[in-house]
Amino acid sequence: MKRLVCISKTPDTTAQISFSADGKTFNSAGVQYILNPYDEWYALVRAVELKEKQGGTVTVLNVGLAENDQIIRKALAIGGDDAIRVNVDPKSALFTAKQIAEVAQSGGYEVVFCGKETIDYNASEVGAMVAEFLDVPFISYATHLEMDGQTATITRDIEGGSEVVEVVAPFVVSAAKGMAEQRIPNMRGIMMAKNKPLKVVPPVPFDDPVQVVQFSLPPAKQGVKMVSPEDMDELVRLLHEEAKVI
């Protein structure tokens, strides 16, 4: 079975976020980037586990520029067999999904894995868009996946509980917490990753209807007011006059 794992580069969770003066671009100066945790810990690791158990291959796919090669090599060190990078700076989830779908279709991949979301945009859009472009089923927020031949049994989170579904490949799945356990690349994996194939391909033409109008930071947090437990009148006054319901 041919498995395709989509990975993204995201700012480290401790990075200080800022934007350009016109608010149209992210200011990357001094920002440390990491492999998106949902892609790494859950989607990639589960794909590698299935390969180790049942055979087949795992290809890592990233849509981005050459500076993303470092995170791609980390994914290869974890267990990917080879990698593809679509050489373009994506401006929207729709554009990214189109590029992924083109690679998945032309390469004949049977299962496309992605994390449930990236930790920078938190949009959970790409997986569903890829499935739509490919006209295949999409299962979101998967917490467990087992394969029996071409049939997958998948547990996914739903409101107030979980749901178990069966789907026949090809399909797209987004992985959430519980799908797998994080793997730390060992020295052997790191050394092997240096020699694994990384193919760079141009993007397919796509008239992207999405454009960034403006980025903005959330309002600064207000100071905390401490109220004595003996002064309930003051607490009630503050709740009525100053508290804001969000």
C-alpha positions as CSV (number, residue, x, y, z in Angstrom):
1,M,0.0,0.0,0.0
2,K,1.2,3.5,-0.9
3,R,0.7,6.0,1.9
4,L,1.1,9.8,1.6
5,V,1.7,11.9,4.7
6,C,1.2,15.6,4.5
7,I,3.4,17.7,6.8
8,S,3.6,21.4,7.5
9,K,6.2,23.7,9.0
10,T,4.8,25.8,11.9
11,P,6.2,28.3,14.4
12,D,7.3,26.9,17.7
13,T,4.6,27.3,20.3
14,T,6.9,29.8,22.3
15,A,7.5,32.0,19.3
16,Q,6.6,35.7,19.5
17,I,4.0,36.4,16.8
18,S,4.0,39.7,14.8
19,F,3.1,40.9,11.4
20,S,4.3,43.4,8.8
21,A,3.4,47.0,9.0
22,D,0.6,46.6,6.4
23,G,-0.7,43.5,8.2
24,K,-0.5,41.3,5.1
25,T,2.4,39.0,6.0
26,F,3.7,37.1,9.0
27,N,7.0,38.4,10.4
28,S,9.3,35.4,10.4
29,A,12.4,37.2,11.7
30,G,13.8,35.3,14.7
31,V,11.1,32.7,14.7
32,Q,12.0,29.1,15.2
33,Y,10.0,26.6,13.2
34,I,9.1,23.0,13.9
35,L,7.3,20.1,12.2
36,N,3.6,20.5,13.0
37,P,2.9,18.2,16.0
38,Y,-0.4,16.8,14.7
39,D,1.3,15.8,11.4
40,E,4.4,14.4,13.2
41,W,3.1,12.7,16.3
42,Y,-0.1,11.2,15.0
43,A,-0.4,11.1,11.2
44,L,3.2,10.3,10.3
45,V,3.9,7.9,13.2
46,R,0.7,5.9,12.5
47,A,1.5,5.6,8.8
48,V,5.0,4.3,9.7
49,E,3.5,1.8,12.2
50,L,1.2,0.4,9.5
51,K,4.1,0.2,7.1
52,E,6.2,-1.7,9.7
53,K,3.3,-4.1,10.4
54,Q,1.8,-4.6,6.9
55,G,4.5,-3.5,4.4
56,G,4.1,-0.9,1.7
57,T,5.6,2.6,1.6
58,V,5.3,6.0,3.3
59,T,6.0,9.1,1.3
60,V,6.2,12.5,3.0
61,L,4.8,15.5,1.2
62,N,5.3,19.2,1.9
63,V,4.1,22.3,0.0
64,G,6.8,24.9,0.7
65,L,10.2,26.4,-0.2
66,A,13.7,25.0,0.3
67,E,13.9,26.1,4.0
68,N,11.3,23.4,4.8
69,D,13.8,20.7,3.9
70,Q,15.0,20.5,7.5
71,I,11.6,19.4,8.8
72,I,11.2,17.0,5.8
73,R,14.4,15.3,6.8
74,K,13.1,14.9,10.3
75,A,10.0,13.2,9.0
76,L,12.3,10.9,7.0
77,A,14.3,10.1,10.1
78,I,11.1,9.1,11.9
79,G,10.4,6.5,9.2
80,G,9.3,8.0,5.9
81,D,10.8,6.2,2.8
82,D,11.0,9.2,0.5
83,A,9.7,12.8,0.3
84,I,8.2,15.2,-2.2
85,R,8.3,19.0,-1.9
86,V,6.1,21.1,-4.0
87,N,8.3,24.2,-4.6
88,V,6.0,27.1,-3.8
89,D,5.1,29.3,-0.9
90,P,1.4,28.6,-0.4
91,K,-0.9,31.4,0.4
92,S,-4.1,29.5,1.3
93,A,-5.4,26.2,2.5
94,L,-7.2,25.7,-0.8
95,F,-4.0,26.2,-2.9
96,T,-2.2,23.8,-0.6
97,A,-4.9,21.2,-0.9
98,K,-4.9,21.5,-4.7
99,Q,-1.1,20.8,-4.8
100,I,-1.5,17.8,-2.4
101,A,-4.3,16.3,-4.4
102,E,-2.3,16.5,-7.6
103,V,0.6,14.6,-6.1
104,A,-1.7,12.1,-4.5
105,Q,-3.6,11.4,-7.8
106,S,-0.6,11.3,-10.0
107,G,1.3,9.0,-7.6
108,G,-1.5,6.6,-7.1
109,Y,-1.5,6.9,-3.3
110,E,-4.2,4.9,-1.5
111,V,-4.3,6.6,1.9
112,V,-3.5,10.3,2.5
113,F,-2.7,11.1,6.1
114,C,-2.7,14.6,7.6
115,G,-2.8,16.1,11.1
116,K,-6.2,17.3,12.2
117,E,-4.9,20.9,11.9
118,T,-1.8,23.0,12.0
119,I,-1.0,24.8,15.3
120,D,-0.6,28.2,13.7
121,Y,-3.9,28.5,11.7
122,N,-6.0,25.8,13.5
123,A,-8.4,25.7,10.5
124,S,-8.8,22.0,9.9
125,E,-9.4,22.7,6.3
126,V,-6.8,21.0,4.1
127,G,-7.8,17.3,4.6
128,A,-11.4,17.9,3.6
129,M,-10.4,20.0,0.6
130,V,-7.9,17.3,-0.6
131,A,-10.6,14.6,-0.4
132,E,-13.0,16.8,-2.4
133,F,-10.4,17.4,-5.1
134,L,-9.8,13.6,-5.2
135,D,-13.5,12.7,-4.9
136,V,-12.7,10.2,-2.1
137,P,-14.1,9.7,1.4
138,F,-12.7,11.9,4.2
139,I,-12.6,10.9,7.9
140,S,-11.7,13.7,10.3
141,Y,-10.4,13.7,13.9
142,A,-9.4,10.0,13.8
143,T,-8.0,8.7,17.1
144,H,-7.5,5.1,16.0
145,L,-7.0,3.4,12.7
146,E,-6.5,-0.3,11.7
147,M,-6.2,-1.7,8.2
148,D,-7.3,-5.1,6.9
149,G,-6.3,-5.2,3.3
150,Q,-7.9,-2.2,1.7
151,T,-10.5,-1.7,4.4
152,A,-9.8,0.6,7.3
153,T,-11.6,0.6,10.7
154,I,-11.4,4.1,12.1
155,T,-12.4,5.6,15.5
156,R,-13.1,9.3,15.4
157,D,-14.1,11.9,17.9
158,I,-17.7,13.3,17.8
159,E,-19.6,15.6,20.1
160,G,-20.0,13.8,23.4
161,G,-18.4,10.5,22.4
162,S,-16.7,8.6,19.6
163,E,-17.8,6.9,16.4
164,V,-16.4,3.8,14.6
165,V,-16.5,3.7,10.8
166,E,-15.3,1.5,8.0
167,V,-14.0,2.8,4.7
168,V,-12.3,1.3,1.7
169,A,-9.2,2.9,0.2
170,P,-8.6,5.3,-1.3
171,F,-9.5,7.8,1.4
172,V,-8.1,10.8,3.3
173,V,-7.9,10.8,7.1
174,S,-6.9,13.6,9.5
175,A,-5.2,12.3,12.7
176,A,-5.9,13.6,16.3
177,K,-4.5,12.7,19.7
178,G,-4.6,9.0,20.3
179,M,-3.8,7.9,16.8
180,A,-0.2,7.1,17.8
181,E,2.6,8.0,20.3
182,Q,5.3,10.4,19.5
183,R,8.6,8.9,18.2
184,I,12.0,10.6,18.7
185,P,14.3,10.0,15.7
186,N,17.3,7.9,16.7
187,M,20.8,8.4,15.4
188,R,20.4,5.6,12.8
189,G,17.2,7.2,11.5
190,I,18.9,10.6,11.3
191,M,21.8,9.3,9.3
192,M,19.6,7.3,6.9
193,A,17.4,10.3,6.3
194,K,20.3,12.2,4.8
195,N,20.3,9.8,1.8
196,K,16.6,9.2,1.4
197,P,15.2,10.7,-1.9
198,L,13.7,14.2,-1.7
199,K,12.0,15.1,-5.0
200,V,11.3,18.7,-5.7
201,V,8.4,19.4,-8.1
202,P,6.9,22.6,-9.5
203,P,3.3,23.5,-8.4
204,V,0.4,22.9,-10.8
205,P,-1.3,26.0,-12.1
206,F,-4.2,27.1,-9.9
207,D,-6.2,30.3,-9.9
208,D,-6.4,30.7,-6.1
209,P,-9.6,32.7,-5.2
210,V,-8.3,33.2,-1.7
211,Q,-6.1,36.2,-0.7
212,V,-5.0,37.6,2.7
213,V,-6.7,40.9,3.5
214,Q,-5.1,41.5,6.9
215,F,-3.6,39.7,9.9
216,S,-4.1,41.2,13.3
217,L,-3.1,40.3,16.9
218,P,-5.9,39.6,19.5
219,P,-6.5,42.3,22.0
220,A,-4.1,42.5,24.9
221,K,-5.2,40.6,28.0
222,Q,-6.6,42.9,30.7
223,G,-5.2,42.9,34.2
224,V,-6.9,40.7,36.9
225,K,-8.8,42.3,39.6
226,M,-8.8,40.6,43.0
227,V,-11.9,40.8,45.1
228,S,-12.0,40.0,48.8
229,P,-14.3,37.0,49.5
230,E,-15.9,39.2,52.2
231,D,-16.9,41.9,49.7
232,M,-19.6,40.3,47.6
233,D,-21.2,43.6,46.8
234,E,-18.1,44.7,45.0
235,L,-18.0,41.4,43.1
236,V,-21.6,41.8,42.0
237,R,-20.9,45.4,40.9
238,L,-17.9,44.3,38.8
239,L,-19.8,41.5,37.2
240,H,-22.6,43.9,36.2
241,E,-20.5,46.9,35.2
242,E,-17.2,45.7,33.9
243,A,-17.3,42.0,33.1
244,K,-17.6,41.1,29.4
245,V,-19.1,38.0,28.1
246,I,-17.1,36.6,25.2
